[in-house]
Amino acid sequence: MENQVFRIIFTIFVGLMIAFFVGFGIDAFYPEPVYPQAINDIYNTLADKVPTAADQAKIDTLEQAYQLSQQSHNRVVTIVVTIAAVTFLGLSVVLENRNRVMANGLLLGGLFSLLYGVARGLGSQDSMIAFITVGVGLIAVVLIGLRRFNHARENAKEAKS
């Protein structure tokens, strides 16, 4: 019983670590765009005054450019995360007969990463990218789920025989 509890805890831990690895890895090698300091400078210069039309136009232009760079960043991130998630899901299938706990951890990590990728896809404001990444994720989850769980039933039937 104690060993089973540790297996479950370890599986969840591996899944979370994979999701963190993917998220922090992307942030380390492809950081998010930085909010323009110029906007803060304009507001600091104004103090409590109402921005002029020219100041507001500058602020609007800078904020719009920042939002576009955020959306572009989110598009790239969702694609990379989806690829990583599908890779981890595939690795779980490869390892399922060798080490069930690690395979389950990889599966869970792939699922967590896939959820993260879908969330970032929604932030891209690009419905086509969001649809494609959700579609790829859905196909991967269905195929791997069919493979993993049908295989488990076959093993259970063989064990009963």
PyMOL CGO cylinders between C-alpha atoms (Angstrom):
from pymol import cmd
from pymol.cgo import CYLINDER

trace = [
    CYLINDER, 0.00, 0.00, 0.00, 2.77, 2.44, 0.95, 0.3, 1, 1, 1, 1, 1, 1,
    CYLINDER, 2.77, 2.44, 0.95, 4.64, 1.69, -2.28, 0.3, 1, 1, 1, 1, 1, 1,
    CYLINDER, 4.64, 1.69, -2.28, 1.49, 2.43, -4.31, 0.3, 1, 1, 1, 1, 1, 1,
    CYLINDER, 1.49, 2.43, -4.31, 1.06, 5.81, -2.60, 0.3, 1, 1, 1, 1, 1, 1,
    CYLINDER, 1.06, 5.81, -2.60, 4.66, 6.74, -3.41, 0.3, 1, 1, 1, 1, 1, 1,
    CYLINDER, 4.66, 6.74, -3.41, 4.14, 5.67, -7.02, 0.3, 1, 1, 1, 1, 1, 1,
    CYLINDER, 4.14, 5.67, -7.02, 1.15, 7.97, -7.32, 0.3, 1, 1, 1, 1, 1, 1,
    CYLINDER, 1.15, 7.97, -7.32, 2.99, 10.86, -5.67, 0.3, 1, 1, 1, 1, 1, 1,
    CYLINDER, 2.99, 10.86, -5.67, 6.03, 10.29, -7.88, 0.3, 1, 1, 1, 1, 1, 1,
    CYLINDER, 6.03, 10.29, -7.88, 3.86, 10.15, -11.01, 0.3, 1, 1, 1, 1, 1, 1,
    CYLINDER, 3.86, 10.15, -11.01, 2.20, 13.46, -10.16, 0.3, 1, 1, 1, 1, 1, 1,
    CYLINDER, 2.20, 13.46, -10.16, 5.57, 15.00, -9.27, 0.3, 1, 1, 1, 1, 1, 1,
    CYLINDER, 5.57, 15.00, -9.27, 7.11, 13.92, -12.60, 0.3, 1, 1, 1, 1, 1, 1,
    CYLINDER, 7.11, 13.92, -12.60, 4.12, 15.35, -14.45, 0.3, 1, 1, 1, 1, 1, 1,
    CYLINDER, 4.12, 15.35, -14.45, 4.39, 18.69, -12.68, 0.3, 1, 1, 1, 1, 1, 1,
    CYLINDER, 4.39, 18.69, -12.68, 8.17, 18.84, -13.19, 0.3, 1, 1, 1, 1, 1, 1,
    CYLINDER, 8.17, 18.84, -13.19, 7.74, 18.25, -16.92, 0.3, 1, 1, 1, 1, 1, 1,
    CYLINDER, 7.74, 18.25, -16.92, 5.17, 21.04, -17.15, 0.3, 1, 1, 1, 1, 1, 1,
    CYLINDER, 5.17, 21.04, -17.15, 7.50, 23.38, -15.22, 0.3, 1, 1, 1, 1, 1, 1,
    CYLINDER, 7.50, 23.38, -15.22, 10.42, 22.32, -17.42, 0.3, 1, 1, 1, 1, 1, 1,
    CYLINDER, 10.42, 22.32, -17.42, 8.50, 23.19, -20.57, 0.3, 1, 1, 1, 1, 1, 1,
    CYLINDER, 8.50, 23.19, -20.57, 7.19, 26.50, -19.20, 0.3, 1, 1, 1, 1, 1, 1,
    CYLINDER, 7.19, 26.50, -19.20, 10.48, 27.69, -17.70, 0.3, 1, 1, 1, 1, 1, 1,
    CYLINDER, 10.48, 27.69, -17.70, 12.44, 26.44, -20.71, 0.3, 1, 1, 1, 1, 1, 1,
    CYLINDER, 12.44, 26.44, -20.71, 10.37, 28.53, -23.06, 0.3, 1, 1, 1, 1, 1, 1,
    CYLINDER, 10.37, 28.53, -23.06, 10.68, 31.55, -20.78, 0.3, 1, 1, 1, 1, 1, 1,
    CYLINDER, 10.68, 31.55, -20.78, 14.47, 31.09, -20.59, 0.3, 1, 1, 1, 1, 1, 1,
    CYLINDER, 14.47, 31.09, -20.59, 15.05, 30.80, -24.33, 0.3, 1, 1, 1, 1, 1, 1,
    CYLINDER, 15.05, 30.80, -24.33, 12.14, 32.87, -25.67, 0.3, 1, 1, 1, 1, 1, 1,
    CYLINDER, 12.14, 32.87, -25.67, 11.21, 35.46, -23.03, 0.3, 1, 1, 1, 1, 1, 1,
    CYLINDER, 11.21, 35.46, -23.03, 8.03, 37.47, -23.17, 0.3, 1, 1, 1, 1, 1, 1,
    CYLINDER, 8.03, 37.47, -23.17, 8.10, 40.97, -24.64, 0.3, 1, 1, 1, 1, 1, 1,
    CYLINDER, 8.10, 40.97, -24.64, 8.81, 43.67, -22.06, 0.3, 1, 1, 1, 1, 1, 1,
    CYLINDER, 8.81, 43.67, -22.06, 6.18, 46.31, -21.36, 0.3, 1, 1, 1, 1, 1, 1,
    CYLINDER, 6.18, 46.31, -21.36, 7.43, 49.59, -22.88, 0.3, 1, 1, 1, 1, 1, 1,
    CYLINDER, 7.43, 49.59, -22.88, 9.16, 51.78, -20.33, 0.3, 1, 1, 1, 1, 1, 1,
    CYLINDER, 9.16, 51.78, -20.33, 8.23, 54.80, -22.47, 0.3, 1, 1, 1, 1, 1, 1,
    CYLINDER, 8.23, 54.80, -22.47, 4.60, 54.45, -21.37, 0.3, 1, 1, 1, 1, 1, 1,
    CYLINDER, 4.60, 54.45, -21.37, 5.61, 54.61, -17.72, 0.3, 1, 1, 1, 1, 1, 1,
    CYLINDER, 5.61, 54.61, -17.72, 7.88, 57.56, -18.51, 0.3, 1, 1, 1, 1, 1, 1,
    CYLINDER, 7.88, 57.56, -18.51, 4.99, 59.46, -20.09, 0.3, 1, 1, 1, 1, 1, 1,
    CYLINDER, 4.99, 59.46, -20.09, 2.77, 58.84, -17.08, 0.3, 1, 1, 1, 1, 1, 1,
    CYLINDER, 2.77, 58.84, -17.08, 5.58, 59.82, -14.68, 0.3, 1, 1, 1, 1, 1, 1,
    CYLINDER, 5.58, 59.82, -14.68, 6.14, 63.06, -16.60, 0.3, 1, 1, 1, 1, 1, 1,
    CYLINDER, 6.14, 63.06, -16.60, 2.45, 63.88, -16.47, 0.3, 1, 1, 1, 1, 1, 1,
    CYLINDER, 2.45, 63.88, -16.47, 2.17, 63.18, -12.73, 0.3, 1, 1, 1, 1, 1, 1,
    CYLINDER, 2.17, 63.18, -12.73, -1.51, 63.85, -11.97, 0.3, 1, 1, 1, 1, 1, 1,
    CYLINDER, -1.51, 63.85, -11.97, -2.26, 65.78, -15.15, 0.3, 1, 1, 1, 1, 1, 1,
    CYLINDER, -2.26, 65.78, -15.15, -4.57, 64.48, -17.85, 0.3, 1, 1, 1, 1, 1, 1,
    CYLINDER, -4.57, 64.48, -17.85, -2.61, 63.31, -20.91, 0.3, 1, 1, 1, 1, 1, 1,
    CYLINDER, -2.61, 63.31, -20.91, -2.78, 65.53, -23.96, 0.3, 1, 1, 1, 1, 1, 1,
    CYLINDER, -2.78, 65.53, -23.96, -4.07, 64.13, -27.23, 0.3, 1, 1, 1, 1, 1, 1,
    CYLINDER, -4.07, 64.13, -27.23, -0.48, 63.75, -28.46, 0.3, 1, 1, 1, 1, 1, 1,
    CYLINDER, -0.48, 63.75, -28.46, 0.57, 61.94, -25.27, 0.3, 1, 1, 1, 1, 1, 1,
    CYLINDER, 0.57, 61.94, -25.27, -2.46, 59.66, -25.44, 0.3, 1, 1, 1, 1, 1, 1,
    CYLINDER, -2.46, 59.66, -25.44, -1.72, 58.88, -29.09, 0.3, 1, 1, 1, 1, 1, 1,
    CYLINDER, -1.72, 58.88, -29.09, 1.87, 57.90, -28.14, 0.3, 1, 1, 1, 1, 1, 1,
    CYLINDER, 1.87, 57.90, -28.14, 0.58, 55.73, -25.29, 0.3, 1, 1, 1, 1, 1, 1,
    CYLINDER, 0.58, 55.73, -25.29, -2.00, 54.06, -27.54, 0.3, 1, 1, 1, 1, 1, 1,
    CYLINDER, -2.00, 54.06, -27.54, 0.59, 53.38, -30.25, 0.3, 1, 1, 1, 1, 1, 1,
    CYLINDER, 0.59, 53.38, -30.25, 3.07, 51.89, -27.78, 0.3, 1, 1, 1, 1, 1, 1,
    CYLINDER, 3.07, 51.89, -27.78, 0.41, 49.76, -26.08, 0.3, 1, 1, 1, 1, 1, 1,
    CYLINDER, 0.41, 49.76, -26.08, -0.90, 48.48, -29.41, 0.3, 1, 1, 1, 1, 1, 1,
    CYLINDER, -0.90, 48.48, -29.41, 2.63, 47.52, -30.52, 0.3, 1, 1, 1, 1, 1, 1,
    CYLINDER, 2.63, 47.52, -30.52, 3.15, 45.76, -27.19, 0.3, 1, 1, 1, 1, 1, 1,
    CYLINDER, 3.15, 45.76, -27.19, -0.12, 43.84, -27.52, 0.3, 1, 1, 1, 1, 1, 1,
    CYLINDER, -0.12, 43.84, -27.52, 0.77, 42.75, -31.05, 0.3, 1, 1, 1, 1, 1, 1,
    CYLINDER, 0.77, 42.75, -31.05, 4.17, 41.50, -29.87, 0.3, 1, 1, 1, 1, 1, 1,
    CYLINDER, 4.17, 41.50, -29.87, 2.44, 39.64, -27.00, 0.3, 1, 1, 1, 1, 1, 1,
    CYLINDER, 2.44, 39.64, -27.00, 0.05, 37.97, -29.43, 0.3, 1, 1, 1, 1, 1, 1,
    CYLINDER, 0.05, 37.97, -29.43, 2.90, 36.97, -31.74, 0.3, 1, 1, 1, 1, 1, 1,
    CYLINDER, 2.90, 36.97, -31.74, 4.85, 35.63, -28.78, 0.3, 1, 1, 1, 1, 1, 1,
    CYLINDER, 4.85, 35.63, -28.78, 1.87, 33.59, -27.60, 0.3, 1, 1, 1, 1, 1, 1,
    CYLINDER, 1.87, 33.59, -27.60, 1.44, 32.09, -31.09, 0.3, 1, 1, 1, 1, 1, 1,
    CYLINDER, 1.44, 32.09, -31.09, 5.03, 30.85, -31.12, 0.3, 1, 1, 1, 1, 1, 1,
    CYLINDER, 5.03, 30.85, -31.12, 4.81, 29.61, -27.52, 0.3, 1, 1, 1, 1, 1, 1,
    CYLINDER, 4.81, 29.61, -27.52, 1.62, 27.64, -28.13, 0.3, 1, 1, 1, 1, 1, 1,
    CYLINDER, 1.62, 27.64, -28.13, 3.18, 25.89, -31.13, 0.3, 1, 1, 1, 1, 1, 1,
    CYLINDER, 3.18, 25.89, -31.13, 6.38, 25.01, -29.26, 0.3, 1, 1, 1, 1, 1, 1,
    CYLINDER, 6.38, 25.01, -29.26, 4.49, 23.85, -26.16, 0.3, 1, 1, 1, 1, 1, 1,
    CYLINDER, 4.49, 23.85, -26.16, 2.14, 21.70, -28.25, 0.3, 1, 1, 1, 1, 1, 1,
    CYLINDER, 2.14, 21.70, -28.25, 5.12, 20.04, -29.96, 0.3, 1, 1, 1, 1, 1, 1,
    CYLINDER, 5.12, 20.04, -29.96, 6.79, 19.43, -26.58, 0.3, 1, 1, 1, 1, 1, 1,
    CYLINDER, 6.79, 19.43, -26.58, 3.55, 18.09, -25.08, 0.3, 1, 1, 1, 1, 1, 1,
    CYLINDER, 3.55, 18.09, -25.08, 2.95, 15.68, -27.95, 0.3, 1, 1, 1, 1, 1, 1,
    CYLINDER, 2.95, 15.68, -27.95, 6.58, 14.55, -27.66, 0.3, 1, 1, 1, 1, 1, 1,
    CYLINDER, 6.58, 14.55, -27.66, 6.15, 13.78, -23.96, 0.3, 1, 1, 1, 1, 1, 1,
    CYLINDER, 6.15, 13.78, -23.96, 2.87, 12.00, -24.66, 0.3, 1, 1, 1, 1, 1, 1,
    CYLINDER, 2.87, 12.00, -24.66, 4.64, 9.90, -27.30, 0.3, 1, 1, 1, 1, 1, 1,
    CYLINDER, 4.64, 9.90, -27.30, 7.49, 9.10, -24.90, 0.3, 1, 1, 1, 1, 1, 1,
    CYLINDER, 7.49, 9.10, -24.90, 4.93, 7.83, -22.42, 0.3, 1, 1, 1, 1, 1, 1,
    CYLINDER, 4.93, 7.83, -22.42, 3.80, 5.27, -24.99, 0.3, 1, 1, 1, 1, 1, 1,
    CYLINDER, 3.80, 5.27, -24.99, 7.39, 4.23, -25.70, 0.3, 1, 1, 1, 1, 1, 1,
    CYLINDER, 7.39, 4.23, -25.70, 8.12, 3.70, -22.00, 0.3, 1, 1, 1, 1, 1, 1,
    CYLINDER, 8.12, 3.70, -22.00, 4.81, 2.14, -20.97, 0.3, 1, 1, 1, 1, 1, 1,
    CYLINDER, 4.81, 2.14, -20.97, 6.18, -1.43, -20.99, 0.3, 1, 1, 1, 1, 1, 1,
    CYLINDER, 6.18, -1.43, -20.99, 9.54, -0.52, -19.41, 0.3, 1, 1, 1, 1, 1, 1,
    CYLINDER, 9.54, -0.52, -19.41, 8.58, 1.69, -16.49, 0.3, 1, 1, 1, 1, 1, 1,
    CYLINDER, 8.58, 1.69, -16.49, 4.89, 2.28, -15.83, 0.3, 1, 1, 1, 1, 1, 1,
    CYLINDER, 4.89, 2.28, -15.83, 5.43, 5.01, -13.21, 0.3, 1, 1, 1, 1, 1, 1,
    CYLINDER, 5.43, 5.01, -13.21, 7.69, 7.08, -15.49, 0.3, 1, 1, 1, 1, 1, 1,
    CYLINDER, 7.69, 7.08, -15.49, 5.37, 6.50, -18.43, 0.3, 1, 1, 1, 1, 1, 1,
    CYLINDER, 5.37, 6.50, -18.43, 2.43, 7.77, -16.38, 0.3, 1, 1, 1, 1, 1, 1,
    CYLINDER, 2.43, 7.77, -16.38, 4.48, 10.77, -15.22, 0.3, 1, 1, 1, 1, 1, 1,
    CYLINDER, 4.48, 10.77, -15.22, 5.39, 11.59, -18.82, 0.3, 1, 1, 1, 1, 1, 1,
    CYLINDER, 5.39, 11.59, -18.82, 1.76, 11.21, -19.82, 0.3, 1, 1, 1, 1, 1, 1,
    CYLINDER, 1.76, 11.21, -19.82, 0.64, 13.55, -17.04, 0.3, 1, 1, 1, 1, 1, 1,
    CYLINDER, 0.64, 13.55, -17.04, 3.39, 16.05, -17.88, 0.3, 1, 1, 1, 1, 1, 1,
    CYLINDER, 3.39, 16.05, -17.88, 2.37, 16.00, -21.51, 0.3, 1, 1, 1, 1, 1, 1,
    CYLINDER, 2.37, 16.00, -21.51, -1.25, 16.63, -20.56, 0.3, 1, 1, 1, 1, 1, 1,
    CYLINDER, -1.25, 16.63, -20.56, -0.33, 19.51, -18.24, 0.3, 1, 1, 1, 1, 1, 1,
    CYLINDER, -0.33, 19.51, -18.24, 1.89, 21.01, -20.94, 0.3, 1, 1, 1, 1, 1, 1,
    CYLINDER, 1.89, 21.01, -20.94, -0.89, 20.63, -23.48, 0.3, 1, 1, 1, 1, 1, 1,
    CYLINDER, -0.89, 20.63, -23.48, -3.26, 22.57, -21.22, 0.3, 1, 1, 1, 1, 1, 1,
    CYLINDER, -3.26, 22.57, -21.22, -0.61, 25.28, -20.85, 0.3, 1, 1, 1, 1, 1, 1,
    CYLINDER, -0.61, 25.28, -20.85, -0.19, 25.43, -24.63, 0.3, 1, 1, 1, 1, 1, 1,
    CYLINDER, -0.19, 25.43, -24.63, -3.94, 25.75, -25.18, 0.3, 1, 1, 1, 1, 1, 1,
    CYLINDER, -3.94, 25.75, -25.18, -4.09, 28.60, -22.65, 0.3, 1, 1, 1, 1, 1, 1,
    CYLINDER, -4.09, 28.60, -22.65, -1.24, 30.41, -24.40, 0.3, 1, 1, 1, 1, 1, 1,
    CYLINDER, -1.24, 30.41, -24.40, -2.97, 29.80, -27.73, 0.3, 1, 1, 1, 1, 1, 1,
    CYLINDER, -2.97, 29.80, -27.73, -6.03, 31.60, -26.44, 0.3, 1, 1, 1, 1, 1, 1,
    CYLINDER, -6.03, 31.60, -26.44, -3.77, 34.52, -25.50, 0.3, 1, 1, 1, 1, 1, 1,
    CYLINDER, -3.77, 34.52, -25.50, -2.53, 34.76, -29.08, 0.3, 1, 1, 1, 1, 1, 1,
    CYLINDER, -2.53, 34.76, -29.08, -5.88, 36.14, -30.22, 0.3, 1, 1, 1, 1, 1, 1,
    CYLINDER, -5.88, 36.14, -30.22, -5.46, 33.95, -33.30, 0.3, 1, 1, 1, 1, 1, 1,
    CYLINDER, -5.46, 33.95, -33.30, -8.40, 31.58, -33.55, 0.3, 1, 1, 1, 1, 1, 1,
    CYLINDER, -8.40, 31.58, -33.55, -6.74, 29.53, -36.31, 0.3, 1, 1, 1, 1, 1, 1,
    CYLINDER, -6.74, 29.53, -36.31, -3.63, 28.81, -34.19, 0.3, 1, 1, 1, 1, 1, 1,
    CYLINDER, -3.63, 28.81, -34.19, -5.80, 28.05, -31.16, 0.3, 1, 1, 1, 1, 1, 1,
    CYLINDER, -5.80, 28.05, -31.16, -7.96, 25.68, -33.22, 0.3, 1, 1, 1, 1, 1, 1,
    CYLINDER, -7.96, 25.68, -33.22, -4.96, 23.90, -34.76, 0.3, 1, 1, 1, 1, 1, 1,
    CYLINDER, -4.96, 23.90, -34.76, -3.17, 23.43, -31.44, 0.3, 1, 1, 1, 1, 1, 1,
    CYLINDER, -3.17, 23.43, -31.44, -6.33, 22.20, -29.75, 0.3, 1, 1, 1, 1, 1, 1,
    CYLINDER, -6.33, 22.20, -29.75, -6.95, 19.87, -32.71, 0.3, 1, 1, 1, 1, 1, 1,
    CYLINDER, -6.95, 19.87, -32.71, -3.41, 18.47, -32.60, 0.3, 1, 1, 1, 1, 1, 1,
    CYLINDER, -3.41, 18.47, -32.60, -3.70, 18.05, -28.85, 0.3, 1, 1, 1, 1, 1, 1,
    CYLINDER, -3.70, 18.05, -28.85, -7.05, 16.34, -29.14, 0.3, 1, 1, 1, 1, 1, 1,
    CYLINDER, -7.05, 16.34, -29.14, -5.78, 13.92, -31.79, 0.3, 1, 1, 1, 1, 1, 1,
    CYLINDER, -5.78, 13.92, -31.79, -2.69, 13.12, -29.71, 0.3, 1, 1, 1, 1, 1, 1,
    CYLINDER, -2.69, 13.12, -29.71, -4.69, 12.59, -26.53, 0.3, 1, 1, 1, 1, 1, 1,
    CYLINDER, -4.69, 12.59, -26.53, -7.27, 10.36, -28.24, 0.3, 1, 1, 1, 1, 1, 1,
    CYLINDER, -7.27, 10.36, -28.24, -4.69, 8.24, -30.05, 0.3, 1, 1, 1, 1, 1, 1,
    CYLINDER, -4.69, 8.24, -30.05, -2.45, 7.85, -27.03, 0.3, 1, 1, 1, 1, 1, 1,
    CYLINDER, -2.45, 7.85, -27.03, -5.43, 7.26, -24.75, 0.3, 1, 1, 1, 1, 1, 1,
    CYLINDER, -5.43, 7.26, -24.75, -6.72, 4.53, -27.03, 0.3, 1, 1, 1, 1, 1, 1,
    CYLINDER, -6.72, 4.53, -27.03, -3.27, 2.96, -27.19, 0.3, 1, 1, 1, 1, 1, 1,
    CYLINDER, -3.27, 2.96, -27.19, -2.51, 3.18, -23.48, 0.3, 1, 1, 1, 1, 1, 1,
    CYLINDER, -2.51, 3.18, -23.48, -5.88, 2.18, -22.10, 0.3, 1, 1, 1, 1, 1, 1,
    CYLINDER, -5.88, 2.18, -22.10, -6.74, -0.54, -24.61, 0.3, 1, 1, 1, 1, 1, 1,
    CYLINDER, -6.74, -0.54, -24.61, -3.30, -2.01, -23.98, 0.3, 1, 1, 1, 1, 1, 1,
    CYLINDER, -3.30, -2.01, -23.98, -4.05, -2.00, -20.24, 0.3, 1, 1, 1, 1, 1, 1,
    CYLINDER, -4.05, -2.00, -20.24, -7.29, -3.92, -20.84, 0.3, 1, 1, 1, 1, 1, 1,
    CYLINDER, -7.29, -3.92, -20.84, -5.47, -6.51, -22.92, 0.3, 1, 1, 1, 1, 1, 1,
    CYLINDER, -5.47, -6.51, -22.92, -2.91, -6.99, -20.13, 0.3, 1, 1, 1, 1, 1, 1,
    CYLINDER, -2.91, -6.99, -20.13, -5.70, -7.35, -17.57, 0.3, 1, 1, 1, 1, 1, 1,
    CYLINDER, -5.70, -7.35, -17.57, -7.43, -9.97, -19.73, 0.3, 1, 1, 1, 1, 1, 1,
    CYLINDER, -7.43, -9.97, -19.73, -4.15, -11.86, -20.16, 0.3, 1, 1, 1, 1, 1, 1,
    CYLINDER, -4.15, -11.86, -20.16, -3.52, -11.76, -16.41, 0.3, 1, 1, 1, 1, 1, 1,
    CYLINDER, -3.52, -11.76, -16.41, -6.95, -13.24, -15.69, 0.3, 1, 1, 1, 1, 1, 1,
    CYLINDER, -6.95, -13.24, -15.69, -6.41, -16.09, -18.20, 0.3, 1, 1, 1, 1, 1, 1,
]
cmd.load_cgo(trace, "trace")
